[in-house]
């Protein structure tokens, strides 16, 4: 017996876009604030932005995709 799976709708797509945009904006503003207050040097902030921001976006994209129903299991991938 197969389980019916519902595909995510436009609200899920909007929530995914909002989540990714929020994480990117908060990360960049945080780096700018830390640079402004002298906690990070400009080079360090750029290094964190280049190396850390893509990792953060990837983790958030994975979490949002599972939470919003975009994830597929092995049988879905094998049958598509």
C-alpha positions in Angstrom: 0.0 0.0 0.0 1.4 3.4 -1.0 1.1 6.5 1.1 -0.3 9.6 -0.6 2.1 12.4 -0.6 1.0 16.0 -1.1 3.3 18.3 -3.0 4.2 21.6 -1.5 2.2 24.5 -2.8 2.9 28.2 -3.4 2.8 29.0 0.3 5.6 26.6 0.9 7.6 28.2 -1.9 7.0 31.6 -0.4 8.0 30.4 3.0 11.2 28.8 1.6 12.1 32.1 -0.2 11.4 34.1 2.9 13.5 31.8 5.1 16.5 31.9 2.8 16.2 35.7 2.4 15.9 36.2 6.1 19.0 34.1 6.9 21.1 35.9 4.3 20.0 39.3 5.5 20.5 38.6 9.2 23.9 37.1 8.5 25.1 40.0 6.5 23.7 42.6 8.9 25.3 40.7 11.8 28.7 40.7 10.1 28.4 44.4 9.3 27.5 45.1 13.0 30.4 43.0 14.3 32.7 44.9 11.9 31.3 48.3 12.9 31.9 47.6 16.6 35.4 46.3 16.0 34.8 42.7 17.0 35.8 41.5 13.5 38.3 43.0 11.1 37.1 43.7 7.6 39.2 40.8 6.3 37.8 38.4 8.9 34.2 39.5 8.1 34.8 38.9 4.4 36.4 35.5 5.1 33.4 34.5 7.2 31.0 35.8 4.5 32.8 33.9 1.8 33.3 30.6 3.7 30.5 30.7 6.3 27.5 32.2 4.6 27.2 29.5 1.9 27.3 26.8 4.6 24.7 28.5 6.6 22.4 28.9 3.6 22.9 25.3 2.7 22.0 24.1 6.2 18.9 26.4 6.3 17.8 25.3 2.9 18.0 21.6 3.9 16.1 22.2 7.1 13.4 24.3 5.3 13.0 21.7 2.6 12.4 18.9 5.1 10.1 21.1 7.2 8.0 22.3 4.2 7.7 18.9 2.5 10.2 19.2 -0.4 12.2 16.2 0.8 12.1 12.9 -1.1 12.9 9.5 0.2 14.8 6.9 -1.8 11.8 5.4 -3.4 10.6 8.7 -4.7 14.0 9.3 -6.3 14.2 5.8 -7.8 10.7 6.0 -9.3 11.1 9.5 -10.8 
